[in-house]
Amino acid sequence: MKSLLSAAVIAAFALTSGAAFADGEAALTKSGCMACHAKDKKLVGPAFKDIAAKYKGQDVAAKLFEKVRKGGSGVFGPIPMSPNGADKIGDGDLKDAIAVILKS
């Protein structure tokens, strides 16, 4: 019975993790992030894989959340990223999108 419960918890976590990942992927597309970013190559902004590599092993989700909201430049070059308010991407979707980016 204990192993059955453990298996159910693991399965539920796997399903939840997959759902969050799919939501993050959808949020990246729906909110227009993909107009300037790509998963594996630089467009106007850096590739998601380059963002993930730069911040690997760091707890930067809150920092990136603020960066997306306020915009800015200088971290990956001189081209500025415009601010992206909650009207463009909701807080939950942004958190999911950042999780996807950091796993790239």
MOPAC internal coordinates of N, CA, C and O (Angstrom, degrees):
PM7 1SCF
backbone

  N    0.0000 0     0.00 0     0.00 0    0    0    0
  C    1.4438 1     0.00 0     0.00 0    1    0    0
  C    1.5274 1   110.55 1     0.00 0    2    1    0
  O    1.2310 1   120.73 1   139.39 1    3    2    1
  N    1.3475 1   116.20 1   -40.61 1    3    2    1
  C    1.4521 1   120.84 1  -179.74 1    5    3    2
  C    1.5310 1   111.11 1   -63.40 1    6    5    3
  O    1.2310 1   120.27 1   138.14 1    7    6    5
  N    1.3420 1   117.09 1   -41.86 1    7    6    5
  C    1.4577 1   119.92 1   179.76 1    9    7    6
  C    1.5249 1   111.12 1   -69.03 1   10    9    7
  O    1.2310 1   120.17 1   147.84 1   11   10    9
  N    1.3217 1   117.27 1   -32.16 1   11   10    9
  C    1.4643 1   120.86 1   176.55 1   13   11   10
  C    1.5180 1   110.58 1   -65.56 1   14   13   11
  O    1.2310 1   120.25 1   139.13 1   15   14   13
  N    1.3207 1   117.12 1   -40.87 1   15   14   13
  C    1.4597 1   121.78 1   177.63 1   17   15   14
  C    1.5242 1   110.15 1   -65.70 1   18   17   15
  O    1.2310 1   120.23 1   137.39 1   19   18   17
  N    1.3257 1   117.17 1   -42.61 1   19   18   17
  C    1.4639 1   121.30 1   177.73 1   21   19   18
  C    1.5214 1   110.83 1   -60.68 1   22   21   19
  O    1.2310 1   120.47 1   136.18 1   23   22   21
  N    1.3036 1   116.70 1   -43.82 1   23   22   21
  C    1.4605 1   120.84 1   179.03 1   25   23   22
  C    1.5222 1   110.89 1   -62.67 1   26   25   23
  O    1.2310 1   120.37 1   140.14 1   27   26   25
  N    1.3259 1   116.91 1   -39.86 1   27   26   25
  C    1.4617 1   120.93 1   179.38 1   29   27   26
  C    1.5252 1   110.75 1   -65.15 1   30   29   27
  O    1.2310 1   120.08 1   139.04 1   31   30   29
  N    1.3349 1   117.46 1   -40.96 1   31   30   29
  C    1.4631 1   121.57 1   179.01 1   33   31   30
  C    1.5218 1   109.98 1   -64.77 1   34   33   31
  O    1.2310 1   120.22 1   135.15 1   35   34   33
  N    1.3207 1   117.18 1   -44.85 1   35   34   33
  C    1.4691 1   121.21 1   178.85 1   37   35   34
  C    1.5234 1   110.65 1   -62.66 1   38   37   35
  O    1.2310 1   119.82 1   136.68 1   39   38   37
  N    1.3115 1   117.95 1   -43.32 1   39   38   37
  C    1.4672 1   121.46 1   178.79 1   41   39   38
  C    1.5188 1   111.10 1   -63.62 1   42   41   39
  O    1.2310 1   120.38 1   137.83 1   43   42   41
  N    1.3255 1   116.87 1   -42.17 1   43   42   41
  C    1.4689 1   120.28 1   179.15 1   45   43   42
  C    1.5183 1   110.34 1   -63.45 1   46   45   43
  O    1.2310 1   119.96 1   138.68 1   47   46   45
  N    1.3297 1   117.68 1   -41.32 1   47   46   45
  C    1.4597 1   121.11 1   178.10 1   49   47   46
  C    1.5231 1   110.81 1   -63.45 1   50   49   47
  O    1.2310 1   120.37 1   137.02 1   51   50   49
  N    1.3159 1   116.90 1   -42.98 1   51   50   49
  C    1.4658 1   120.81 1   179.62 1   53   51   50
  C    1.5215 1   110.85 1   -62.36 1   54   53   51
  O    1.2310 1   120.18 1   137.44 1   55   54   53
  N    1.3120 1   117.27 1   -42.56 1   55   54   53
  C    1.4597 1   120.58 1   178.60 1   57   55   54
  C    1.5180 1   111.16 1   -65.94 1   58   57   55
  O    1.2310 1   120.15 1   137.95 1   59   58   57
  N    1.3184 1   117.31 1   -42.05 1   59   58   57
  C    1.4548 1   121.14 1   179.42 1   61   59   58
  C    1.5150 1   110.45 1   -65.67 1   62   61   59
  O    1.2310 1   120.09 1   136.37 1   63   62   61
  N    1.3293 1   117.43 1   -43.63 1   63   62   61
  C    1.4599 1   120.66 1   179.56 1   65   63   62
  C    1.5156 1   110.60 1   -62.08 1   66   65   63
  O    1.2310 1   120.24 1   137.67 1   67   66   65
  N    1.3218 1   117.16 1   -42.33 1   67   66   65
  C    1.4572 1   120.33 1   178.83 1   69   67   66
  C    1.5028 1   112.06 1   -64.35 1   70   69   67
  O    1.2310 1   120.33 1   141.09 1   71   70   69
  N    1.3217 1   116.98 1   -38.91 1   71   70   69
  C    1.4596 1   121.05 1   179.49 1   73   71   70
  C    1.5171 1   110.28 1   -65.62 1   74   73   71
  O    1.2310 1   120.36 1   137.55 1   75   74   73
  N    1.3261 1   116.93 1   -42.45 1   75   74   73
  C    1.4614 1   120.26 1   179.46 1   77   75   74
  C    1.5215 1   109.99 1   -63.31 1   78   77   75
  O    1.2310 1   120.40 1   138.95 1   79   78   77
  N    1.3134 1   116.84 1   -41.05 1   79   78   77
  C    1.4630 1   120.52 1   179.72 1   81   79   78
  C    1.5166 1   110.40 1   -63.46 1   82   81   79
  O    1.2310 1   120.24 1   135.72 1   83   82   81
  N    1.3132 1   117.14 1   -44.28 1   83   82   81
  C    1.4687 1   120.34 1   179.22 1   85   83   82
  C    1.5174 1   110.50 1   -64.18 1   86   85   83
  O    1.2310 1   119.89 1   141.18 1   87   86   85
  N    1.3286 1   117.82 1   -38.82 1   87   86   85
  C    1.4569 1   120.68 1   177.92 1   89   87   86
  C    1.5217 1   111.07 1   -63.83 1   90   89   87
  O    1.2310 1   120.47 1   139.41 1   91   90   89
  N    1.3344 1   116.71 1   -40.59 1   91   90   89
  C    1.4657 1   121.12 1   177.79 1   93   91   90
  C    1.5106 1   111.77 1   -63.70 1   94   93   91
  O    1.2310 1   120.61 1   137.31 1   95   94   93
  N    1.3262 1   116.44 1   -42.69 1   95   94   93
  C    1.4738 1   121.00 1   176.94 1   97   95   94
  C    1.5219 1   110.06 1   -60.21 1   98   97   95
  O    1.2310 1   120.50 1   134.19 1   99   98   97
  N    1.3157 1   116.65 1   -45.81 1   99   98   97
  C    1.4586 1   121.34 1   179.82 1  101   99   98
  C    1.5246 1   110.69 1   -64.32 1  102  101   99
  O    1.2310 1   120.25 1   140.15 1  103  102  101
  N    1.3242 1   117.14 1   -39.85 1  103  102  101
  C    1.4613 1   121.04 1   179.74 1  105  103  102
  C    1.5274 1   111.48 1   -63.56 1  106  105  103
  O    1.2310 1   120.41 1   140.80 1  107  106  105
  N    1.3282 1   116.81 1   -39.20 1  107  106  105
  C    1.4611 1   120.40 1   178.20 1  109  107  106
  C    1.5267 1   111.49 1   -61.06 1  110  109  107
  O    1.2310 1   120.99 1   139.77 1  111  110  109
  N    1.3037 1   115.72 1   -40.23 1  111  110  109
  C    1.4607 1   120.64 1   179.89 1  113  111  110
  C    1.5255 1   111.27 1   -75.54 1  114  113  111
  O    1.2310 1   120.80 1   130.13 1  115  114  113
  N    1.3172 1   116.07 1   -49.87 1  115  114  113
  C    1.4614 1   122.66 1  -175.29 1  117  115  114
  C    1.5317 1   112.17 1   -61.38 1  118  117  115
  O    1.2310 1   120.12 1   143.31 1  119  118  117
  N    1.3098 1   117.38 1   -36.69 1  119  118  117
  C    1.4628 1   120.48 1  -175.39 1  121  119  118
  C    1.5202 1   113.78 1   -87.40 1  122  121  119
  O    1.2310 1   120.06 1   175.89 1  123  122  121
  N    1.3297 1   117.48 1    -4.11 1  123  122  121
  C    1.4564 1   120.50 1   176.15 1  125  123  122
  C    1.5171 1   115.42 1    93.12 1  126  125  123
  O    1.2310 1   119.68 1  -174.02 1  127  126  125
  N    1.3226 1   118.22 1     5.98 1  127  126  125
  C    1.4666 1   120.78 1   179.64 1  129  127  126
  C    1.5281 1   111.61 1   -58.12 1  130  129  127
  O    1.2310 1   121.32 1   144.47 1  131  130  129
  N    1.3351 1   115.09 1   -35.53 1  131  130  129
  C    1.4656 1   120.14 1  -175.62 1  133  131  130
  C    1.5316 1   112.58 1   -71.25 1  134  133  131
  O    1.2310 1   119.93 1   171.75 1  135  134  133
  N    1.3223 1   117.74 1    -8.25 1  135  134  133
  C    1.4690 1   120.23 1   175.43 1  137  135  134
  C    1.5239 1   110.59 1   -69.51 1  138  137  135
  O    1.2310 1   120.38 1   149.92 1  139  138  137
  N    1.3279 1   116.88 1   -30.08 1  139  138  137
  C    1.4663 1   121.09 1  -177.85 1  141  139  138
  C    1.5201 1   114.01 1  -115.86 1  142  141  139
  O    1.2310 1   120.27 1   163.43 1  143  142  141
  N    1.3319 1   117.09 1   -16.57 1  143  142  141
  C    1.4620 1   121.78 1  -177.29 1  145  143  142
  C    1.5271 1   110.43 1  -124.64 1  146  145  143
  O    1.2310 1   121.22 1   -27.09 1  147  146  145
  N    1.3200 1   115.28 1   152.91 1  147  146  145
  C    1.4622 1   122.19 1   172.87 1  149  147  146
  C    1.5196 1   107.58 1  -132.01 1  150  149  147
  O    1.2310 1   120.73 1   -16.08 1  151  150  149
  N    1.3024 1   116.21 1   163.92 1  151  150  149
  C    1.4613 1   120.09 1  -178.60 1  153  151  150
  C    1.5218 1   112.01 1   -65.94 1  154  153  151
  O    1.2310 1   120.55 1   137.41 1  155  154  153
  N    1.3346 1   116.56 1   -42.59 1  155  154  153
  C    1.4609 1   118.47 1  -170.04 1  157  155  154
  C    1.5198 1   116.07 1  -127.07 1  158  157  155
  O    1.2310 1   119.80 1  -170.63 1  159  158  157
  N    1.3443 1   117.98 1     9.37 1  159  158  157
  C    1.4693 1   118.72 1   176.65 1  161  159  158
  C    1.5218 1   109.68 1  -148.58 1  162  161  159
  O    1.2310 1   121.34 1   -29.17 1  163  162  161
  N    1.3223 1   115.04 1   150.83 1  163  162  161
  C    1.4555 1   121.26 1   178.65 1  165  163  162
  C    1.5206 1   109.30 1   -71.84 1  166  165  163
  O    1.2310 1   120.77 1   -47.82 1  167  166  165
  N    1.3039 1   116.12 1   132.18 1  167  166  165
  C    1.4627 1   121.73 1   170.76 1  169  167  166
  C    1.5272 1   105.31 1  -112.25 1  170  169  167
  O    1.2310 1   119.78 1    62.27 1  171  170  169
  N    1.3026 1   118.03 1  -117.73 1  171  170  169
  C    1.4564 1   120.92 1   172.64 1  173  171  170
  C    1.5296 1   108.70 1   -73.99 1  174  173  171
  O    1.2310 1   121.31 1   136.63 1  175  174  173
  N    1.3214 1   115.11 1   -43.37 1  175  174  173
  C    1.4630 1   121.35 1   176.96 1  177  175  174
  C    1.5115 1   110.15 1  -106.42 1  178  177  175
  O    1.2310 1   120.68 1    -3.71 1  179  178  177
  N    1.3193 1   116.31 1   176.29 1  179  178  177
  C    1.4692 1   120.15 1  -177.39 1  181  179  178
  C    1.5312 1   112.41 1   -68.31 1  182  181  179
  O    1.2310 1   121.30 1   -23.71 1  183  182  181
  N    1.3159 1   115.12 1   156.29 1  183  182  181
  C    1.4663 1   121.40 1   174.58 1  185  183  182
  C    1.5209 1   108.78 1   -68.66 1  186  185  183
  O    1.2310 1   120.70 1   -31.82 1  187  186  185
  N    1.3211 1   116.26 1   148.18 1  187  186  185
  C    1.4571 1   120.60 1   178.37 1  189  187  186
  C    1.5237 1   110.82 1   -59.11 1  190  189  187
  O    1.2310 1   120.02 1   143.58 1  191  190  189
  N    1.3329 1   117.56 1   -36.42 1  191  190  189
  C    1.4691 1   120.15 1   179.59 1  193  191  190
  C    1.5286 1   110.93 1   -64.78 1  194  193  191
  O    1.2310 1   120.12 1   147.54 1  195  194  193
  N    1.3290 1   117.38 1   -32.46 1  195  194  193
  C    1.4620 1   120.57 1   178.10 1  197  195  194
  C    1.5283 1   111.17 1   -72.96 1  198  197  195
  O    1.2310 1   120.58 1   143.53 1  199  198  197
  N    1.3224 1   116.49 1   -36.47 1  199  198  197
  C    1.4666 1   120.60 1   175.93 1  201  199  198
  C    1.5280 1   108.96 1   -64.19 1  202  201  199
  O    1.2310 1   120.61 1   133.71 1  203  202  201
  N    1.3317 1   116.43 1   -46.29 1  203  202  201
  C    1.4643 1   120.91 1   179.92 1  205  203  202
  C    1.5275 1   110.92 1   -61.35 1  206  205  203
  O    1.2310 1   120.23 1   138.34 1  207  206  205
  N    1.3261 1   117.16 1   -41.66 1  207  206  205
  C    1.4586 1   120.76 1  -179.25 1  209  207  206
  C    1.5317 1   111.36 1   -66.07 1  210  209  207
  O    1.2310 1   120.54 1   139.77 1  211  210  209
  N    1.3182 1   116.57 1   -40.23 1  211  210  209
  C    1.4671 1   120.67 1  -179.22 1  213  211  210
  C    1.5320 1   111.32 1   -62.14 1  214  213  211
  O    1.2310 1   120.77 1   141.54 1  215  214  213
  N    1.3254 1   116.14 1   -38.46 1  215  214  213
  C    1.4606 1   120.37 1  -174.49 1  217  215  214
  C    1.5280 1   113.81 1  -104.94 1  218  217  215
  O    1.2310 1   120.15 1  -166.49 1  219  218  217
  N    1.3391 1   117.31 1    13.51 1  219  218  217
  C    1.4659 1   121.26 1  -177.68 1  221  219  218
  C    1.5301 1   110.98 1   -54.98 1  222  221  219
  O    1.2310 1   121.45 1   -47.94 1  223  222  221
  N    1.3252 1   114.83 1   132.06 1  223  222  221
  C    1.4537 1   120.82 1   177.76 1  225  223  222
  C    1.5173 1   114.70 1    79.31 1  226  225  223
  O    1.2310 1   120.10 1  -178.69 1  227  226  225
  N    1.3165 1   117.40 1     1.31 1  227  226  225
  C    1.4638 1   121.05 1   179.87 1  229  227  226
  C    1.5246 1   110.12 1  -107.39 1  230  229  227
  O    1.2310 1   120.65 1   -30.22 1  231  230  229
  N    1.2937 1   116.37 1   149.78 1  231  230  229
  C    1.4641 1   121.80 1   176.47 1  233  231  230
  C    1.5289 1   107.22 1   -92.18 1  234  233  231
  O    1.2310 1   120.74 1   -93.01 1  235  234  233
  N    1.3209 1   116.18 1    86.99 1  235  234  233
  C    1.4675 1   120.93 1  -172.61 1  237  235  234
  C    1.5226 1   114.11 1  -117.65 1  238  237  235
  O    1.2310 1   119.70 1  -170.82 1  239  238  237
  N    1.3157 1   118.19 1     9.18 1  239  238  237
  C    1.4653 1   119.84 1  -176.69 1  241  239  238
  C    1.5293 1   111.40 1   -56.46 1  242  241  239
  O    1.2310 1   119.65 1   135.49 1  243  242  241
  N    1.3194 1   118.28 1   -44.51 1  243  242  241
  C    1.4717 1   121.02 1   179.96 1  245  243  242
  C    1.5266 1   110.89 1   -65.90 1  246  245  243
  O    1.2310 1   120.56 1   141.09 1  247  246  245
  N    1.3219 1   116.54 1   -38.91 1  247  246  245
  C    1.4707 1   121.29 1   178.96 1  249  247  246
  C    1.5323 1   110.24 1   -64.09 1  250  249  247
  O    1.2310 1   120.33 1   135.96 1  251  250  249
  N    1.3229 1   116.98 1   -44.04 1  251  250  249
  C    1.4596 1   120.17 1   179.44 1  253  251  250
  C    1.5206 1   111.36 1   -68.83 1  254  253  251
  O    1.2310 1   120.10 1   144.78 1  255  254  253
  N    1.3208 1   117.41 1   -35.22 1  255  254  253
  C    1.4643 1   121.76 1   176.41 1  257  255  254
  C    1.5273 1   108.90 1   -57.89 1  258  257  255
  O    1.2310 1   120.51 1   131.00 1  259  258  257
  N    1.3100 1   116.64 1   -49.00 1  259  258  257
  C    1.4680 1   121.20 1   179.95 1  261  259  258
  C    1.5265 1   111.03 1   -64.96 1  262  261  259
  O    1.2310 1   120.45 1   140.79 1  263  262  261
  N    1.3264 1   116.75 1   -39.21 1  263  262  261
  C    1.4740 1   121.64 1  -179.95 1  265  263  262
  C    1.5255 1   110.67 1   -62.19 1  266  265  263
  O    1.2310 1   120.26 1   137.33 1  267  266  265
  N    1.3262 1   117.10 1   -42.67 1  267  266  265
  C    1.4647 1   120.45 1   178.80 1  269  267  266
  C    1.5257 1   109.72 1   -65.76 1  270  269  267
  O    1.2310 1   120.52 1   137.82 1  271  270  269
  N    1.3123 1   116.61 1   -42.18 1  271  270  269
  C    1.4670 1   120.23 1  -178.96 1  273  271  270
  C    1.5258 1   112.24 1   -65.11 1  274  273  271
  O    1.2310 1   120.19 1   137.00 1  275  274  273
  N    1.3420 1   117.25 1   -43.00 1  275  274  273
  C    1.4669 1   120.90 1  -175.30 1  277  275  274
  C    1.5267 1   113.48 1   -91.11 1  278  277  275
  O    1.2310 1   120.26 1   156.92 1  279  278  277
  N    1.3291 1   117.11 1   -23.08 1  279  278  277
  C    1.4588 1   120.29 1  -174.25 1  281  279  278
  C    1.5207 1   109.81 1    78.09 1  282  281  279
  O    1.2310 1   120.69 1     7.39 1  283  282  281
  N    1.3084 1   116.29 1  -172.61 1  283  282  281
  C    1.4599 1   120.23 1   178.05 1  285  283  282
  C    1.5090 1   112.06 1   147.45 1  286  285  283
  O    1.2310 1   121.14 1     3.68 1  287  286  285
  N    1.3263 1   115.42 1  -176.32 1  287  286  285
  C    1.4620 1   121.07 1   178.14 1  289  287  286
  C    1.5172 1   109.33 1  -154.92 1  290  289  287
  O    1.2310 1   121.54 1    -6.78 1  291  290  289
  N    1.3270 1   114.65 1   173.22 1  291  290  289
  C    1.4507 1   120.63 1   174.85 1  293  291  290
  C    1.5114 1   115.55 1   101.77 1  294  293  291
  O    1.2310 1   119.32 1   158.17 1  295  294  293
  N    1.3176 1   118.90 1   -21.83 1  295  294  293
  C    1.4568 1   120.36 1  -178.29 1  297  295  294
  C    1.5266 1   110.36 1   -77.32 1  298  297  295
  O    1.2310 1   120.26 1   137.80 1  299  298  297
  N    1.3215 1   117.10 1   -42.20 1  299  298  297
  C    1.4629 1   122.19 1  -179.44 1  301  299  298
  C    1.5264 1   111.71 1  -117.28 1  302  301  299
  O    1.2310 1   119.76 1  -166.39 1  303  302  301
  N    1.3055 1   118.05 1    13.61 1  303  302  301
  C    1.4566 1   121.35 1  -179.85 1  305  303  302
  C    1.5201 1   111.17 1   135.61 1  306  305  303
  O    1.2310 1   120.54 1     1.96 1  307  306  305
  N    1.3215 1   116.57 1  -178.04 1  307  306  305
  C    1.4563 1   120.49 1  -172.99 1  309  307  306
  C    1.5290 1   115.98 1   -81.51 1  310  309  307
  O    1.2310 1   119.74 1   166.35 1  311  310  309
  N    1.3142 1   118.10 1   -13.65 1  311  310  309
  C    1.4619 1   120.17 1  -177.61 1  313  311  310
  C    1.5237 1   109.01 1   -74.59 1  314  313  311
  O    1.2310 1   120.20 1   -59.56 1  315  314  313
  N    1.3310 1   117.22 1   120.44 1  315  314  313
  C    1.4679 1   119.34 1  -177.16 1  317  315  314
  C    1.5227 1   112.57 1   -76.02 1  318  317  315
  O    1.2310 1   121.47 1   -30.48 1  319  318  317
  N    1.3272 1   114.80 1   149.52 1  319  318  317
  C    1.4548 1   121.16 1   170.61 1  321  319  318
  C    1.5190 1   106.09 1   -99.53 1  322  321  319
  O    1.2310 1   120.77 1   -52.33 1  323  322  321
  N    1.3051 1   116.13 1   127.67 1  323  322  321
  C    1.4598 1   119.72 1   179.36 1  325  323  322
  C    1.5252 1   110.00 1   -72.37 1  326  325  323
  O    1.2310 1   120.49 1   -25.15 1  327  326  325
  N    1.3335 1   116.67 1   154.85 1  327  326  325
  C    1.4637 1   119.66 1   177.90 1  329  327  326
  C    1.5271 1   111.33 1   -63.07 1  330  329  327
  O    1.2310 1   120.80 1   -32.73 1  331  330  329
  N    1.3081 1   116.08 1   147.27 1  331  330  329
  C    1.4635 1   122.66 1   178.55 1  333  331  330
  C    1.5159 1   108.30 1  -126.02 1  334  333  331
  O    1.2310 1   121.12 1   -81.62 1  335  334  333
  N    1.3132 1   115.46 1    98.38 1  335  334  333
  C    1.4604 1   121.21 1  -176.41 1  337  335  334
  C    1.5135 1   113.12 1   -77.38 1  338  337  335
  O    1.2310 1   121.74 1    -4.36 1  339  338  337
  N    1.3259 1   114.28 1   175.64 1  339  338  337
  C    1.4612 1   121.65 1  -179.51 1  341  339  338
  C    1.5212 1   111.69 1   -64.34 1  342  341  339
  O    1.2310 1   120.10 1   160.59 1  343  342  341
  N    1.3204 1   117.41 1   -19.41 1  343  342  341
  C    1.4658 1   119.96 1   176.41 1  345  343  342
  C    1.5281 1   111.32 1   -71.98 1  346  345  343
  O    1.2310 1   120.27 1   158.05 1  347  346  345
  N    1.3271 1   117.08 1   -21.95 1  347  346  345
  C    1.4622 1   121.72 1   179.56 1  349  347  346
  C    1.5269 1   111.84 1   -94.13 1  350  349  347
  O    1.2310 1   120.55 1   140.17 1  351  350  349
  N    1.3365 1   116.55 1   -39.83 1  351  350  349
  C    1.4642 1   121.98 1   178.17 1  353  351  350
  C    1.5278 1   107.63 1  -147.81 1  354  353  351
  O    1.2310 1   120.91 1   -56.72 1  355  354  353
  N    1.3240 1   115.87 1   123.28 1  355  354  353
  C    1.4588 1   121.64 1  -178.78 1  357  355  354
  C    1.5211 1   112.24 1   -67.00 1  358  357  355
  O    1.2310 1   120.68 1   -18.45 1  359  358  357
  N    1.3215 1   116.31 1   161.55 1  359  358  357
  C    1.4624 1   121.27 1  -177.67 1  361  359  358
  C    1.5241 1   112.50 1   -57.99 1  362  361  359
  O    1.2310 1   119.95 1   133.78 1  363  362  361
  N    1.3263 1   117.69 1   -46.22 1  363  362  361
  C    1.4663 1   120.57 1  -179.37 1  365  363  362
  C    1.5186 1   111.69 1   -64.38 1  366  365  363
  O    1.2310 1   120.74 1   136.83 1  367  366  365
  N    1.3370 1   116.19 1   -43.17 1  367  366  365
  C    1.4607 1   119.81 1   178.48 1  369  367  366
  C    1.5297 1   111.03 1   -64.75 1  370  369  367
  O    1.2310 1   120.55 1   141.11 1  371  370  369
  N    1.3291 1   116.56 1   -38.89 1  371  370  369
  C    1.4623 1   119.70 1   179.03 1  373  371  370
  C    1.5238 1   110.71 1   -64.47 1  374  373  371
  O    1.2310 1   119.88 1   137.69 1  375  374  373
  N    1.3113 1   117.83 1   -42.31 1  375  374  373
  C    1.4711 1   120.77 1   177.69 1  377  375  374
  C    1.5234 1   110.77 1   -61.58 1  378  377  375
  O    1.2310 1   120.42 1   138.12 1  379  378  377
  N    1.3341 1   116.81 1   -41.88 1  379  378  377
  C    1.4697 1   120.47 1   177.40 1  381  379  378
  C    1.5312 1   111.04 1   -65.37 1  382  381  379
  O    1.2310 1   120.37 1   138.82 1  383  382  381
  N    1.3201 1   116.90 1   -41.18 1  383  382  381
  C    1.4671 1   121.10 1   179.84 1  385  383  382
  C    1.5321 1   110.73 1   -63.69 1  386  385  383
  O    1.2310 1   120.19 1   137.15 1  387  386  385
  N    1.3175 1   117.24 1   -42.85 1  387  386  385
  C    1.4687 1   120.83 1   178.95 1  389  387  386
  C    1.5255 1   110.63 1   -63.39 1  390  389  387
  O    1.2310 1   120.51 1   141.02 1  391  390  389
  N    1.3238 1   116.62 1   -38.98 1  391  390  389
  C    1.4765 1   119.91 1   176.86 1  393  391  390
  C    1.5249 1   110.42 1   -60.97 1  394  393  391
  O    1.2310 1   120.16 1   138.51 1  395  394  393
  N    1.3243 1   117.31 1   -41.49 1  395  394  393
  C    1.4626 1   120.92 1   177.85 1  397  395  394
  C    1.5272 1   110.53 1   -63.69 1  398  397  395
  O    1.2310 1   120.62 1   134.54 1  399  398  397
  N    1.3225 1   116.42 1   -45.46 1  399  398  397
  C    1.4700 1   120.69 1  -179.43 1  401  399  398
  C    1.5247 1   110.36 1   -59.83 1  402  401  399
  O    1.2310 1   120.08 1   133.99 1  403  402  401
  N    1.3132 1   117.46 1   -46.01 1  403  402  401
  C    1.4688 1   120.48 1  -176.64 1  405  403  402
  C    1.5185 1   112.59 1   -69.99 1  406  405  403
  O    1.2310 1   119.64 1   164.48 1  407  406  405
  N    1.3271 1   118.30 1   -15.52 1  407  406  405
  C    1.4715 1   121.64 1   175.63 1  409  407  406
  C    1.5235 1   112.19 1   -95.54 1  410  409  407
  O    1.2310 1   120.31 1  -178.10 1  411  410  409
  N    1.3257 1   117.02 1     1.90 1  411  410  409
  C    1.4768 1   120.98 1  -177.52 1  413  411  410
  C    1.5162 1   111.59 1   -70.64 1  414  413  411
  O    1.2310 1   120.10 1   180.00 1  415  414  413

